[in-house]
Amino acid sequence: MESSLSQKFTLVYASLLGAGGLMGYLKRGSKISLVAGGGSAALFYYVYTELPGNPVLASSIGIGMMGSRYLRTRKVVPAGVVSVVSLVMTGAYLHGLIHSS
């Protein structure tokens, strides 16, 4: 069975989150980054397997996690960038929902 475009984007998103956590660990020795990135990647991989049944789930998780972090730290990288990507993904998921009805 072929993956939908939303699933492909979610898989790429999960990979980027995992890679970002690994980079945070390798560059600064941040175990929190490694755990958060790995956990986020695992969560989004789960969402990837559940799409298109729960298409808004991935974006709402990403915006919730990284949006609150950005508001707390005001650091654009990584929280602000991931928040913007999450927002774009929300639009893509909603577009898919509207057109699938």
Secondary structure, 3 states (H helix, E strand, C coil): CCCCHHHHHHHHHHHHHHHHHHHHHHHHCCHHHHHHHHHHHHHHHHHHHHCCCCHHHHHHHHHHHHHHHHHHHCCHHHHHHHHHHHHHHHHHHHHHHHHHC
